[in-house]
Amino acid sequence: MINIFKTSRNVALSIDEFFDKIDLGILNFRKGVSNYIDGNLTEFEQNIIYIKGLENEADNIQRKIENEFYLHSLMPNYASDILNLIESVDDIIDMSKDVLSQFEVETPHIPANIKSDYLELTNLSAKSVENVIPAARIFFTSPDEVKDKIQKVLFYHRETNTLSTNIKRKIFQESDLKLSEKLHLRYFALHIEQVSDVAKVVAQQLSTLVIKIRM
């Protein structure tokens, strides 16, 4: 059984700190979208500044983890897969930051009748991440417990996809919107959904890793 906490305490602490940054990032992502939709633009600007800082910190920790693996030849049978997993987890905060940046740059107008839909879409997409991070954490100590947590990730991913499709359908049935506005709103539903897509990728990598360490 793999237990990185017995392999290298320093790397274990770095990985734990890395996951902490992702957790904070997704909380900030959720709050940032909410602030934008509610018109709290000063707070929204702070969300962008904060998530950019978290992304930079996560990148630095990721490089530190990679260096430790290569320098000390840690877990050679699984090193490549684990580093790929860390990179995919880092993609979560990258995507979250990109979505908030898109809101800042393109300033979409969200009609009042679908604001609650976008907020719920953000909530579901964030929940995919909020369940995949505990799954990634526990992989390093108790891999056999990963499967149950992954099921929740996949559940929220499906719910996110379903709601995103419903939002797009509602948008294109809205007669008061121009086609350009409909397309714009459609892309923002897609952007938010993509955070959940990255969480699903991490969940799939975890499933593969659990199988590998059992072989």
GIHUKA-V126255 format. One record per backbone hydrogen bond with DSSP energy under -0.5 kcal/mol. CO is the residue of the C=O (numbers start at 0). NH is the residue of the N-H. If there is no record, write none. Layout:
CO_NH ; CO_NH
This chain:
2_5 ; 2_6 ; 3_7 ; 7_11 ; 8_12 ; 9_13 ; 10_14 ; 11_15 ; 12_16 ; 13_17 ; 14_18 ; 15_19 ; 16_20 ; 17_21 ; 18_22 ; 19_23 ; 20_24 ; 21_25 ; 22_26 ; 23_27 ; 24_28 ; 25_29 ; 26_30 ; 27_31 ; 28_32 ; 29_33 ; 30_34 ; 31_35 ; 32_36 ; 33_37 ; 34_39 ; 35_38 ; 38_40 ; 39_43 ; 40_44 ; 41_45 ; 42_46 ; 43_47 ; 44_48 ; 45_49 ; 46_50 ; 47_51 ; 48_52 ; 49_53 ; 50_54 ; 51_55 ; 52_56 ; 53_57 ; 54_58 ; 55_59 ; 56_60 ; 57_61 ; 58_62 ; 59_63 ; 60_64 ; 61_65 ; 62_66 ; 63_67 ; 64_68 ; 65_69 ; 66_70 ; 67_71 ; 68_72 ; 68_73 ; 72_75 ; 74_77 ; 74_78 ; 77_81 ; 78_82 ; 79_83 ; 80_84 ; 81_85 ; 82_86 ; 83_87 ; 84_88 ; 85_89 ; 86_90 ; 87_91 ; 88_91 ; 88_92 ; 89_93 ; 90_94 ; 91_95 ; 92_96 ; 93_97 ; 94_98 ; 95_99 ; 96_100 ; 97_101 ; 98_102 ; 99_103 ; 100_104 ; 101_105 ; 102_106 ; 107_109 ; 108_110 ; 110_113 ; 110_114 ; 111_114 ; 113_117 ; 114_118 ; 115_119 ; 116_120 ; 117_121 ; 118_122 ; 119_123 ; 120_124 ; 121_125 ; 122_126 ; 123_127 ; 124_128 ; 125_129 ; 126_130 ; 127_131 ; 128_132 ; 130_134 ; 131_135 ; 132_136 ; 133_137 ; 134_138 ; 135_139 ; 136_139 ; 137_140 ; 137_141 ; 139_3 ; 139_4 ; 141_144 ; 142_145 ; 144_148 ; 145_149 ; 146_150 ; 147_151 ; 148_151 ; 148_152 ; 149_153 ; 150_154 ; 151_155 ; 152_156 ; 153_157 ; 154_158 ; 155_159 ; 156_160 ; 157_161 ; 158_162 ; 159_163 ; 160_164 ; 161_165 ; 162_166 ; 163_167 ; 164_168 ; 165_169 ; 166_170 ; 167_171 ; 168_172 ; 170_173 ; 172_174 ; 173_176 ; 177_181 ; 178_182 ; 179_183 ; 180_184 ; 181_185 ; 182_186 ; 183_187 ; 184_188 ; 185_189 ; 186_190 ; 187_191 ; 188_192 ; 189_193 ; 190_194 ; 191_194 ; 191_195 ; 192_195 ; 192_196 ; 193_197 ; 194_198 ; 195_199 ; 196_200 ; 197_201 ; 198_202 ; 199_203 ; 200_204 ; 201_205 ; 202_206 ; 203_207 ; 204_208 ; 205_209 ; 206_210 ; 207_211 ; 208_212 ; 209_213 ; 210_213 ; 210_214 ; 211_214
